[in-house]
Amino acid sequence: MRKSLVSLVTILALGAGLFIAVNHVNINPKHSVGEVLDSHRNVSVFYNGAIGHVSERNLAPDGYNLGLKYQCVEFVKRYYYERFQHKMPQDRGHAKDFYDRKLSSGALNIERGLLQFASGSGEMPAEEDLLVFGPWVLNRFGHVAIVSQVGPDYVEVIQQNPGPFGTSRERYKLLIENGRPRVDAPRLLGWLRMPMPVDPASGHPTE
């Protein structure tokens, strides 16, 4: 009985050690942390190695917090900052925190300064939308990515920190169910989008 207990503890300890190593140590010799892997509209995706690896905090020239290098959150915040000069009112939080479950689809997410759409609500995702994925067993913080392309039957995203052997691009099926589009990604909560600028003279959205 005692030997079995010792064996079980040993196995659990080894498993925990392996899990920590995989999540914090770069096990892919083909890439080094900080290496540019991809880009979309001139915004780069950097290699982070292990999912849980964290370098220094990345701050914009004006002091705005872009996030921890090179987590998924750092990429999407840097993307919106470089592309749209957008600074989120709430500049902290994990990926899963980007989506506010209390909001109705199409409402303004005040903390992020972006419109929020629920997955399966009938809204079609568009290029440069910010997709938010919920947590799962191997990642309790969730995930965020940018829509890089929308095809007739797919949505392609560009992402940072998908894991040491993950890819910077991933495609999901775009389904039409009862006339409503749905992205076939089980953990997808929804997406955020830049509000359309308003012409101050007329008060109407600009194109």
Buried (B, 14 or more C-beta within 10 A) or exposed (E): EEEEEEEEEEEEEEEEEEEEEBBEEBEEEEBEBEBEBBBBEEBBBBBBBBBBBBBEEBEBEEEBBBBBBBBBBBBBBBBBBBBEEBBBEEBEBBBBBBBBEEBEBEEBBEBBBBBBBBBBBBBBBEEBBBBBBBBEEEBEBBBBBBBBEBEEEBBBBBBBBBBBEBEBBBBBEBEEEEEEBBBBBEBBBBBBBBEEEEEEEEEEEEE
